[in-house]
Each structure stands twice: as structure tokens, then as C-alpha cells.
Amino acid sequence: MLNYFILVGLLLASSFYFSKACTDGLLENVDFPGSDITFLYSPTVEHCQKLCTQHPSCLFFTFIRPDSTRDNGHFQCYLKSTPSGQPASQSTVLGLTSGFSLKSCNPDTRPCFSQVFQNVDFLGADYRALFTPDYEECQRVCTQEPGCQFFTFLNGEFIDNDYRFKCHLKFSWSVPRTLIEKKTGVTSGFAQKLPQAQEFDTTCQNQLLLNTDIPGNNFEELNSVSPEHCRVLCSAHPKCTYFSFSSDNFKCFLKNNLNVMVSKPKDGITSGIPARFCKLDDIWVKQIFEGVDFTASDIRHELMDNVELCQSKCDDDPNCQFFTYVDERRLCFLKRVITMPAPPNVNKRANVVSGFSLRNCNLVV
């Protein structure tokens, strides 16, 4: 009888999703086997569902809960898709929860995750550590620091006495990143609604150094469409002390050296210093880039008469962050990437507490 109700629930959920209705329910002890796009780590099924919602191709998912009896599979969030929009199959598996993307549910583009996780470690992504008396103070620090997205705190019972009360602040990207190529006959741009990586009243002064390279000290290489975009990426990352942008291949080199900044002349390279605690110029969002293709990350495409209509369509769609318009085919490709906090790994560990910044939660902290 239980299997019958589960099957009926799955069929109803699939039919609602296929008809573009909002399907926000979760299916306990149900697996959607196969059809995997990728898997990410997630502390809860609700977080997993929002990862699926922000992923450009994900239509449904399966989450391995911490109470699962599977070995080494806890906290794994499998993102899935099929051409029909429905799971290819489903089965009853204890310790798994499955569900559907919330793309059709007008999702919050900057979700709040207020839950704190006892005996759970968010592994990796550290950029700074300090000692705090409790996890509440650790979370307050994370909330106040613009670069912090989540944290892990080692409490007073942690096995190694030397590391008790240590608060690890962690970073993940909140600024859209995309693959970029030169291509004739296409035009690309960003949604005008994109929020600033940091929001302040004071306007930043321009710190771009034209035809100047700052060689060495790279810790991350990203794609960016302009020096201003590269500066936004550097400003968002708490480890970035300065950057260099190459206009030849759209490469943005984030650099870390707190001691020196040695520059030299070089054509085609623009360098600069990140902005801290001031409002960045939003020219990178407003500009249209001809002959530039934002490859991959497609949500969907539609026929449009011109690039201006394509940009308006991206602005109106809550899921769209950037777009590419193909002139000859009159096709508008709407695109997005995951920008919500996402720990690179999640695991069980005694006497640690993990959680997220409350910056988007409108809570008193």
C-alpha cells in the first residue's frame, strides 16, 4: 500500500511539473535513479532543491540524507534532467529524498539559510579563521563580513584541545561567472537586476591601470568580459588583493600578496585593486558586448527580433542572469549559474557546528 501511494504521488508530481506548474513538495524515501547531470554537496534537502533550482539544466533531484545507510554517500545532492522533464524511473529507498526544481515557483534569487547544523562539517573554502566563544558569535562574524558565505565552528568539546573555539570563515561565489568566447554574429549581456556583490552608500573610485600587468601571485583564474567585471570578481573574493585582466582571451587573474604589488607595462592587460566597503560601478552589467558569446549555462531559448528584446526578456525572468543573442537566427538564449552559498563538501564530524551567513535573512543577529 505504501508503494502505491508513493507511485501515485510521483505520477502527480511529474504531471504537474511537465505542465509547468509549481511542484514544491518533497518525496521522502524515494529515489529518482539515473539521469544525473552532476552532484554537489548539500546539508539539507531544502538546500539541495534550491541548488537544482539555480542550476540551468536541473529539473529534479535526489538527496542522500544523513540518516541513509549508504556508505560515504551522506549529504550528496544529485541534480538530474530528462528531455521529457520527468524522472525516467523511481523507486523506494530509505534515507533518500527526491523532488523537483522550483524554477516555475518564482524562487527567491538570494535565499536565506538560517538553520545551524550540529556535528556537521563544511569542508574546504576557508579564507580566514579566528577564535570566538560560541557558534553564534562565529555566525555573526560571517554575517557581517561581505566575503563570508558559510562557516564551521569547533566547539569546546572538540577532540583537539588546541583548536577548540575556532571559527572558520568560508567563501563561495555570489557573482555570476560564465565561459566567454569571441564569436561573430552574437551579442551578450547581463540582466540589469543583478545585485552588487557588495552594497554600500559610498561610490568607489576607479582604480583601473590601463596597459599594466601585475605578474605572479595568481590564486584563481576566471572568465570575465571586461576589466570592470574582473574588478567585481576580485572585490567579491576576500583573498583578492589585486587583479589583472587580459582583453585577448577574457581571462581575469585574481592575485594574493599582502606585501608588495609590482607592476609593469604590457599592452592588452588592465590591472587594478579591489573595492572594499564602497559601491562598485555597474557599467559591467549595463554594457552590451558585440562579438562575444556567453557559452553554455542555457536555461532555454526563444525567438526574438533584436538584442534589446532579449535583454528585456532576461530582466523579466527571475531565473536569468545573463544572455546571448544570435543575430542571424534571431534566437535569445537565457542563461544562469549557481550563485547561492554551496559548501564544496559536507560531512559528519563530532563537536563541530556549521551554518550560513544570515545576510539575506532579515533577522536580528
N, C-alpha and C positions, 0 to 999 in steps of 0.2 A: 504493500500500500504506500509506504514511504517513497519508493522508487517511482510510483505512478504520479504522485504529487510533484516530485522533483521534475519529472519529464514534462508534465503539463506546464509547470512554471517556466521551464526553459523554452518551450514552444511559444508561450505567450510573450516572453521577453524578446525572443528572436523576431517574432512577427511585428512587435511594436517598434523595435529598432529598425527593421527593414523599411517600415513606413515612415521613418524619420521622426517618430515620436520620441519624447524624452524617456529613457529607461534607466532610472537611477537605483533600482533595487539590487541587492546582493544575494547571491545564491550560495548558501552555506553547504559545505561538504560536497561541492560539485566541481568537477574538472572539465575544462574545455581542452582536450588533448590536441596537440599539433597546431599548425597554422601560426607558429611563432615568428614574430619579427625580430625580437630581441628580448633580453631580460635585464632588469635593473633591480637594485636592492631597495626595499621599502619597509618602514617599521610597522605599517598597518595597511589593511585592505583599502581604507579610505584614501590614504596617500597613494597607493598603487592605482586606484581608479583615476585619481587626478593626473598621475603620470600618463596613463593611457589617454586621457582627455587632451593633454597638451602635446602628445606625440602626433606628428602629422598623419601617420598611416594607421594608428591603432584604432580598432573598432570594438574589441572586447579583450578580456584579460583573465588570467588565473593567478591567484596569490597563494603562496605556501605559508601558512600561519605558523607562529612559533610553537603551537601545540601539535604540529604534524609529527608523525613518527618517521618521516623520511630522514635519512642521514644527510647532514650537511646541506639541507635544502631550505632551511628556515629563512623567512623574510625575502624570498625571491618573488619578483613580480614579472610574470611573463606577458608581454604585450603581443597581441595577435591580430590577424586580419585575414579575411577571405574575400573573393570577388563578389559574393552574394551579400556580404555584410553579416552573415550568420555563422555561428560555430559549425564546423564540419561534423562534429560529433560531441557528445557529452557523456559523462559517467559519474557515478557516485564514488568519491574518495574522501575519507575522513581527513580533516586538517587542511583542506583546501577551500578557498572561496573564490567564486568567479563572478563576473559582472560585465557591464558594457560601458563604453565611453560616454561621457556626459557632454560631448560636443554639441548636441542638439538641445541641451538644457540651459543655455545661456550661462555657462560656467563663469565663476569668478576668476579673472585673469591673474589675480595676486592672492592666492588662497592663504588662509590662516591655519596654522597647525599648532594648537595650544596644548595638546596632550604631551605629558612628560612620561618617559619610558624607563622604568626601574629595571636594573640588571640587563640593560641593552647598551651595546657599544656601537657608536657611529665611527667606523674605522676610516682613517685617512682624511685628507683635505685640510689638515691643520695649517694654520698660518701664524698662530700665536698661542701662548699658554701663560696662565697666571694662577695664583692661589686665591681661592675665595672660601668663605666659611661654610657655604652650603650651595646646593644646585640652584636655588632661587636667585642668589646673587650672580652666579655664573650666567644664568639665563638673562638677567637684567643687563649684564655687560654685553652679551651677544646682541640683545635688542637695541642697545644704544650705539653699538659700533656699526657703521654703514656696511662694512665688508663681511660681517658675520651673518651666516645663514642658519647654522645649527651648531650644537656644542655637545661635548661629553665631559661629565664631571666625575672624578674619582672620590667617593665619599670616605668617611672616617674609618670604615671597616675594610677598605681596600687591602689586598694581600701584601702589597709592598708599602711599608710604612713611609718610605722616602717620597712617595708620590701621592699620598693622601691629600685630599682637598685641592687637587689640581684641576683647573678648568681649562679645557682645550677648545679654543675658538676655531671654527671651520668655515670654509668658503665654498660656494658653488655659484655658477654664472646666473645672473638675473638679467643680463643684457643679451639680446638675440645675436647668435653667431651663425654664419652661413658660408657655404662654399661659393666662391666667386670666380668667374672666368670672363675674359674678353670675348665678345661674340657680336657679329654684325646683325642688324635687324631686330635687336631686342632692347628693351628698356626696363630698368629695375628701380625699385624704391622701397621705402619703409612706410608702414602705417603711421599716420600723423598722431595717433592716440598713444604711441609707445611712451611709457613713463620714463623719466630720467632715472639713471642708476642711483643718483643721489638727489635729494630735493632740499634746496636751501634758498634763502631770500637773496643773498649776495650773489651777483653775477661774476663769474670767473674772468680774469684777464687772459688774453690769448698768449699762450706760451709755445707756439709752434716755431721751429727753427728750420727754415727752408734750405734745401740742398745741403743738409747737415746730417751726418751719421754719428751715432754713439755706439761704436762697435763693442761686442762682447757682453758678458753678463746676462745672456738670454736665459729665461726660465720657462717661457711658453711662447709658441708661435701660433698665431691665429690668422684668419682671413678678415680683412676689413676693406671697405670700399673707398675710404678716404682717410686723410690724416685726422680729421675730426672724429670719425668713427673709432679709429685706433686709440685716440686720446680717451674716449669714453670707456673703452675696454680697459685701458691702463688705470683709469680713475676708479673703476669698479673693483679692481683686484687689490687687496690690501698689501700684497707683496711688491707691487709695481712701483719702482722709484723713478723710472723714465722709460721712454719707448722710441722705436724707430719704425717708420712706415715706408715701404717700397712701392712706388706707383707702377712699376713694371709688372709686378705679379700679385699685387694686392696683399702683400704679407705685412702683418703687424707683429713686431718683435717686442714682447714685454721683457723688461730688464730689471734686475735687482742688484743694486750696490749702494749701500748707505754711506759709503766713504768718499767716493770720487765719481765724477761724471766727465769723462774725457771725450771730446767731440772732434770731428774732422770734416772738412768739406767733401761732399760727394753728391753728384748730380742724381736726381730722381729719388732722393731719400729726404724725408721730412721727419724730424725728431721733436720731442717735447717732454714736458713734465706733466704729471697728472694733476687734476684739480682735487683739492681736498676742502670739504665744507663750504663749497660755493656752487652756484648753478651753472652748469655747462651750457655752451652754445648748442642749440638744437638744429643747426644747419644740416647735420648728417641725416636727420630724419626728414627734413623738408625737401632736400635735393633729389632730383630725378637723374639717374645715371644711364645715359645712352651708350649702347655698345657694351653693356655689362649684363651678364646672366647670373642670377642667383640660382645655382643649380640645386636640384633635389629639394627635400623638405616640403613637397607639394601636399596641400590639403585636397584641392580639387582645381579644375579649370573651367572657364566659361567663355563664351563668345562675347567680345566687347569691341566697340567701334574705335576706341582710342585709349591711350595710356591714362588719360585723366579719369575716364570712367573706371578703369581698372583700379586706380588708386582709391577712388571713392568706394568701390566695392570692398577693397581691403579694409578701409576705415570703418565701414558699416558692419563688417563681420567680426564678432568678438574673438574669434579664433585666429584671425590673420595678423601676422606681424610684419611681413614683407611680401613682395610680389615681383613677378617678371611678366612683361607683356611682349608677345611675339607679333611684330607688325604685320608680316605677310599673311599669317594665318588668323589674325585678329583674335588671338587667344590670350586670356588673362589667367595666369597661374597664381593662385593664392597659396601662401606658404607660412609655416611656423616651426619653431623648435621648442623644446622644453626649457623653461626659464624658472620654474619653481624650485625650491630647495630640494636637493636629491643627494643623500649621502652615497659615496662610492661603494660602501659596504656596510652591512648591518649584521651584528652577531650577538649572541647571548654572552654576558660576562658578569660575574658576581660583583656586587658593590660598586657599580657604576650607574650613572643616570644620564640619559641623553634626551635632547629635545631641540626645539627650533626657536629661532628668533620670533618674538611676538610683534614685530614691527608692523605687520599687516592685520593685526587682530583687534585694534581699537580697544585694548584693555589697559587698565592702570597697572603698571609694573614698577 
